[in-house]
Amino acid sequence: MPFKIIASQCTGCSACETQCPNLAISEVAGAFLIDSEKCTECAGYFDEPQCVAVCPVDYTCVLDTALPRYQKPA
């Protein structure tokens, strides 16, 4: 499941954007969004998703349970 950002909780600090190894996070119209096509949950890069690790507001970057887990290409 890729991560998503709960917009109503996001402070717009941009800490997550610079830490994403997949460049999956961007600002759109003043809100930060995670591109589910690019998000790999930081698999292969870090033990913990970096958006979660650096976000100053708990439970703002969360798994998007509506989408399947990331599968590493064969």
Residue frames as qw, qx, qy, qz and C-alpha x, y, z in Angstrom:
[[0.000, 0.889, 0.457, 0.000, 0.00, 0.00, 0.00],
 [0.382, 0.430, -0.058, 0.816, 1.48, 3.31, -0.90],
 [0.220, -0.432, -0.495, 0.721, 1.32, 6.09, 1.61],
 [0.053, 0.741, 0.411, 0.529, -0.97, 9.09, 1.44],
 [0.189, 0.040, -0.355, 0.915, -0.97, 12.43, 3.22],
 [0.103, -0.722, -0.671, 0.131, -4.00, 13.48, 5.23],
 [0.261, 0.540, 0.166, 0.783, -4.34, 17.00, 3.83],
 [0.392, -0.815, -0.207, -0.374, -6.30, 18.38, 6.78],
 [0.761, -0.606, 0.000, 0.233, -3.40, 17.50, 9.11],
 [0.721, 0.241, 0.085, 0.644, -0.52, 18.55, 6.86],
 [0.260, -0.807, -0.117, 0.517, 1.26, 21.72, 8.00],
 [0.565, 0.816, 0.037, 0.114, 2.90, 22.24, 4.61],
 [0.464, -0.776, 0.347, 0.249, 6.41, 22.10, 6.09],
 [0.678, 0.640, -0.332, -0.141, 7.74, 20.17, 3.05],
 [0.387, -0.579, 0.716, -0.053, 10.02, 17.94, 5.17],
 [0.797, 0.110, 0.590, -0.063, 8.64, 14.81, 3.50],
 [0.658, 0.744, 0.003, -0.119, 9.13, 16.05, -0.04],
 [0.211, 0.802, -0.558, 0.034, 12.91, 16.29, 0.23],
 [0.426, -0.414, 0.787, -0.168, 13.27, 12.94, 2.01],
 [0.871, 0.268, 0.313, -0.267, 11.36, 10.77, -0.47],
 [0.410, -0.384, 0.687, 0.461, 13.85, 8.59, -2.38],
 [0.418, 0.363, 0.774, 0.307, 11.35, 8.07, -5.21],
 [0.030, 0.072, -0.155, -0.985, 10.38, 11.72, -5.72],
 [0.133, -0.454, -0.853, -0.220, 6.80, 10.63, -5.10],
 [0.175, -0.731, -0.504, 0.426, 5.84, 13.65, -2.99],
 [0.251, 0.271, 0.246, 0.896, 5.01, 17.01, -4.52],
 [0.091, 0.445, 0.420, -0.785, 3.11, 20.16, -3.71],
 [0.050, 0.400, 0.687, 0.605, -0.05, 20.78, -5.69],
 [0.249, -0.679, -0.309, -0.618, -2.10, 23.91, -5.04],
 [0.251, -0.629, 0.387, -0.626, -0.63, 24.36, -1.57],
 [0.863, -0.300, 0.291, -0.284, -1.11, 20.74, -0.46],
 [0.015, -0.505, 0.851, 0.145, 1.42, 17.92, -0.46],
 [0.910, 0.151, 0.036, -0.384, 0.44, 14.72, -2.24],
 [0.419, -0.378, 0.806, 0.180, 2.05, 11.30, -2.64],
 [0.608, 0.380, -0.466, -0.518, 1.96, 9.80, -6.13],
 [0.844, -0.179, 0.442, -0.245, 0.79, 6.24, -5.52],
 [0.874, 0.476, -0.089, 0.039, 2.46, 5.11, -8.76],
 [0.406, 0.673, -0.478, 0.393, 5.88, 6.18, -7.45],
 [0.488, -0.601, 0.457, -0.439, 5.57, 5.30, -3.74],
 [0.703, 0.170, -0.690, 0.027, 7.43, 2.12, -2.80],
 [0.733, -0.662, -0.121, -0.097, 7.01, 2.56, 0.97],
 [0.072, -0.851, 0.519, -0.046, 10.79, 3.26, 0.87],
 [0.958, -0.080, 0.274, 0.043, 11.43, -0.45, 0.25],
 [0.822, 0.324, 0.064, 0.464, 15.05, -0.99, -0.68],
 [0.226, 0.712, -0.139, 0.650, 16.06, 2.43, 0.61],
 [0.172, -0.438, 0.512, -0.719, 15.15, 2.66, 4.30],
 [0.163, -0.157, -0.947, 0.229, 13.76, 0.45, 7.05],
 [0.077, 0.617, 0.601, -0.502, 11.05, 3.02, 7.76],
 [0.321, 0.736, 0.438, 0.405, 9.06, 5.17, 5.32],
 [0.399, 0.009, -0.142, 0.906, 10.78, 8.54, 5.38],
 [0.222, -0.521, -0.272, -0.778, 7.59, 10.57, 5.05],
 [0.701, -0.597, -0.375, -0.108, 6.41, 9.03, 8.33],
 [0.725, -0.210, -0.271, 0.598, 9.82, 9.43, 9.98],
 [0.311, 0.073, -0.033, 0.947, 10.19, 13.16, 9.26],
 [0.232, -0.629, -0.443, -0.595, 6.59, 14.36, 9.51],
 [0.039, 0.219, -0.530, 0.818, 6.13, 16.57, 12.58],
 [0.626, -0.094, 0.173, -0.755, 2.44, 15.64, 12.88],
 [0.296, -0.086, 0.947, -0.089, 1.67, 12.05, 13.91],
 [0.434, 0.398, 0.806, -0.054, -0.59, 10.03, 11.60],
 [0.330, 0.717, -0.064, -0.611, -0.42, 12.51, 8.72],
 [0.409, 0.446, -0.717, -0.347, 1.45, 10.14, 6.38],
 [0.674, -0.080, 0.641, -0.358, -0.49, 6.90, 6.48],
 [0.227, -0.010, 0.903, 0.365, -0.89, 3.77, 4.39],
 [0.535, 0.194, -0.174, -0.804, -3.55, 4.09, 1.71],
 [0.447, -0.025, 0.877, -0.176, -5.45, 0.89, 2.41],
 [0.682, 0.551, 0.215, -0.430, -7.55, 1.36, -0.74],
 [0.563, 0.680, -0.445, -0.152, -4.53, 0.44, -2.87],
 [0.978, -0.060, -0.160, 0.119, -2.43, -2.78, -2.97],
 [0.596, -0.672, 0.278, 0.340, 0.97, -3.08, -1.31],
 [0.279, 0.790, -0.476, -0.269, 4.03, -2.23, -3.36],
 [0.951, 0.017, 0.288, 0.113, 5.46, -5.21, -5.23],
 [0.230, -0.648, 0.529, 0.498, 9.06, -5.05, -6.33],
 [0.718, 0.539, -0.241, -0.368, 9.26, -5.66, -10.12],
 [0.937, -0.113, 0.315, 0.105, 10.59, -9.09, -11.06]]
